[in-house]
């Protein structure tokens, strides 16, 4: 999203590439990937530069809003830091329950006022690599790391429901929600497998077992932020997965519904190097009590 905003603010791919310190071909691939994912043209490219289509202007507004909210969330996390120079680097995925970190971070700030929490948004795969490289102290990951070098504890389970067109949801819904196999023929708005291979494989296996075609793997990247996920579903013929009490406002044209039998449960583990002896880290892990089904 920052790359998309930069392209339109600079008015050219070359200018945005210089601003973002990336190559122009890589940036162009990113923009093409967003357009493929949403199935709509967002940019008009010409010899004089780049401008937004009507859909692109809409996404630009939404992207600025979600980036501002993300920066606000990171700032809120770092306010629990205290004034010392001890840094605890915390990896976080795109979506977390609203209250998962607020209480534990407050407890940490009270118990260890000299510990400063640095929140880093990273995919599961990137977090595991950073933990093993000593670049991260603790990560919130979507799959249990394999190997004796990392410890992990389950902190939350979320029963995922489905986001889809409101009128279609009325037709498909029964008294207990929507059956997963009733979504056959719709495209799943997924995420790149590279971000969390085990979780991706679990989802796609369950979709296939219910007669759904997961479709092609989305373009590589950090994953879909909420406004992009909603835009893809709004375009029609698609569904997305989301937990109940999702923080993102849902347009009136869409609705969230539970899945009958709760076939998809998203788990999040706290993971850290097994060799760590940090007391502040141990306090944070202890405070991240298992929250059960959300």
MARSEBA-380324 format. One record per residue (C-alpha): residue in one letter; x, y, z negated. Coordinates in steps of 0.25 Angstrom, whole numbers, padded with zeros to 4 digits, always signed. Example, Ala and Ser with C-alpha at 12.3 -4.5 7.8 and 13.67 -1.06 7.14 Angstrom:
BEGIN
A+0049-0018-0031;S+0055-0004-0029;
//
This chain:
BEGIN
X+0000+0000+0000;X+0011+0010-0003;X+0017+0006+0011;X+0003+0009+0017;X+0002+0022+0010;X+0016+0026+0014;X+0014+0023+0029;X+0002+0033+0029;X+0008+0043+0021;X+0021+0043+0029;X+0013+0042+0042;X+0023+0032+0048;X+0028+0018+0045;X+0042+0023+0046;X+0040+0034+0036;X+0033+0025+0027;X+0044+0014+0028;X+0055+0025+0025;X+0047+0029+0012;X+0045+0015+0008;X+0059+0010+0011;X+0054-0001+0020;X+0056-0005+0035;X+0046+0001+0044;X+0043-0013+0050;X+0040-0019+0036;X+0031-0007+0033;X+0024-0009+0047;X+0022-0024+0043;X+0016-0020+0030;X+0006-0011+0037;X+0002-0021+0047;X+0000-0031+0036;X-0010-0022+0028;X-0018-0020+0041;X-0018-0035+0044;X-0022-0038+0030;X-0034-0028+0030;X-0038-0030+0044;X-0038-0016+0048;X-0029-0005+0054;X-0024+0004+0044;X-0014+0012+0052;X-0013+0019+0065;X+0001+0018+0070;X+0006+0028+0081;X+0019+0034+0086;X+0017+0046+0077;X+0015+0038+0064;X+0004+0030+0056;X-0010+0035+0051;X-0021+0028+0044;X-0033+0022+0050;X-0046+0024+0042;X-0044+0011+0035;X-0030+0015+0033;X-0034+0028+0026;X-0043+0020+0017;X-0032+0011+0013;X-0023+0022+0011;X-0032+0029+0001;X-0034+0015-0006;X-0019+0012-0006;X-0016+0026-0012;X-0026+0023-0023;X-0021+0009-0026;X-0007+0013-0026;X-0010+0024-0036;X-0017+0014-0045;X-0006+0005-0044;X+0004+0016-0048;X-0005+0019-0059;X-0005+0005-0064;X+0010+0004-0064;X+0011+0017-0072;X+0001+0012-0082;X+0009-0001-0084;X+0022+0007-0086;X+0016+0016-0096;X+0017+0004-0106;X+0032+0005-0104;X+0037+0013-0116;X+0049+0022-0115;X+0060+0012-0116;X+0069+0007-0105;X+0066-0008-0106;X+0059-0012-0093;X+0049-0024-0092;X+0047-0026-0077;X+0033-0032-0074;X+0028-0037-0061;X+0013-0036-0058;X+0005-0041-0046;X-0006-0033-0039;X-0018-0037-0047;X-0019-0039-0062;X-0031-0039-0072;X-0032-0024-0077;X-0029-0028-0091;X-0018-0038-0090;X-0006-0029-0092;X-0012-0017-0100;X-0013-0024-0114;X+0000-0032-0113;X+0008-0019-0108;X+0002-0011-0119;X+0007-0022-0129;X+0021-0022-0123;X+0022-0007-0124;X+0018-0007-0139;X+0028-0019-0142;X+0039-0014-0133;X+0038+0001-0131;X+0052+0001-0124;X+0048-0009-0113;X+0044-0002-0100;X+0036-0010-0091;X+0039-0009-0076;X+0027-0014-0068;X+0031-0020-0054;X+0020-0024-0044;X+0025-0037-0037;X+0019-0049-0031;X+0021-0063-0039;X+0032-0067-0030;X+0040-0054-0031;X+0038-0055-0046;X+0043-0069-0048;X+0055-0065-0039;X+0058-0052-0048;X+0056-0060-0061;X+0067-0070-0056;X+0076-0059-0051;X+0075-0052-0064;X+0068-0040-0058;X+0055-0042-0066;X+0052-0045-0081;X+0038-0051-0080;X+0028-0053-0068;X+0014-0055-0067;X+0013-0066-0056;X+0002-0074-0049;X+0009-0087-0050;X+0017-0094-0061;X+0032-0093-0057;X+0039-0107-0055;X+0052-0110-0062;X+0058-0109-0076;X+0064-0095-0074;X+0051-0088-0076;X+0040-0089-0087;X+0026-0086-0084;X+0013-0085-0092;X-0001-0084-0087;X-0008-0070-0090;X-0021-0070-0082;X-0030-0078-0073;X-0040-0071-0064;X-0052-0078-0057;X-0052-0072-0044;X-0064-0068-0037;X-0067-0063-0023;X-0068-0049-0016;X-0077-0049-0004;X-0087-0041+0004;X-0099-0038-0006;X-0110-0043+0004;X-0102-0056+0007;X-0100-0058-0008;X-0116-0058-0010;X-0117-0068+0001;X-0106-0077-0005;X-0108-0076-0020;X-0115-0086-0028;X-0119-0085-0043;X-0105-0088-0047;X-0098-0080-0037;X-0092-0084-0023;X-0087-0097-0019;X-0073-0097-0013;X-0077-0105-0002;X-0088-0095+0002;X-0076-0086+0006;X-0072-0094+0018;X-0071-0086+0031;X-0066-0074+0023;X-0051-0069+0023;X-0044-0069+0010;X-0037-0056+0007;X-0025-0062+0001;X-0010-0059-0003;X+0003-0062+0003;X+0008-0076-0001;X+0022-0071-0004;X+0017-0063-0016;X+0012-0075-0024;X+0013-0088-0016;X+0007-0098-0027;X-0005-0089-0029;X-0007-0087-0014;X-0006-0102-0012;X-0016-0105-0023;X-0026-0095-0018;X-0025-0100-0003;X-0026-0114-0008;X-0039-0111-0015;X-0045-0103-0004;X-0042-0115+0006;X-0048-0125-0004;X-0061-0117-0003;X-0061-0116+0012;X-0055-0103+0014;X-0044-0099+0023;X-0034-0090+0016;X-0029-0084+0029;X-0016-0079+0032;X-0006-0074+0021;X-0007-0059+0020;X+0005-0050+0024;X+0017-0050+0014;X+0016-0040+0004;X+0013-0037-0011;X-0002-0041-0009;X-0015-0034-0007;X-0018-0022-0016;X-0033-0021-0020;X-0037-0011-0010;X-0031-0018+0002;X-0038-0031-0003;X-0052-0024-0004;X-0050-0018+0010;X-0047-0031+0016;X-0060-0037+0010;X-0068-0025+0014;X-0064-0027+0028;X-0072-0040+0028;X-0070-0055+0029;X-0061-0056+0018;X-0061-0058+0003;X-0051-0055-0008;X-0048-0061-0022;X-0049-0053-0034;X-0051-0055-0049;X-0063-0050-0057;X-0063-0036-0062;X-0053-0032-0051;X-0048-0018-0054;X-0049-0013-0039;X-0063-0006-0036;X-0070-0015-0026;X-0078-0008-0014;X-0093-0010-0014;X-0092-0018-0001;X-0084-0029-0009;X-0087-0037-0021;X-0079-0046-0030;X-0085-0060-0034;X-0080-0072-0042;X-0076-0085-0035;X-0085-0097-0039;X-0076-0106-0048;X-0065-0096-0049;X-0056-0104-0039;X-0045-0093-0039;X-0038-0089-0052;X-0027-0079-0051;X-0016-0081-0062;X-0006-0071-0066;X+0006-0075-0074;X+0017-0066-0082;X+0030-0071-0078;X+0044-0068-0083;X+0058-0073-0083;X+0059-0085-0092;X+0073-0080-0097;X+0067-0067-0102;X+0068-0064-0117;X+0061-0050-0117;X+0052-0048-0129;X+0044-0037-0122;X+0042-0046-0110;X+0037-0057-0120;X+0028-0047-0126;X+0021-0044-0113;X+0020-0058-0109;X+0013-0062-0122;X+0004-0050-0120;X+0000-0055-0107;X-0010-0064-0113;X-0017-0074-0103;X-0030-0067-0099;X-0038-0079-0094;X-0048-0078-0082;X-0051-0064-0078;
//
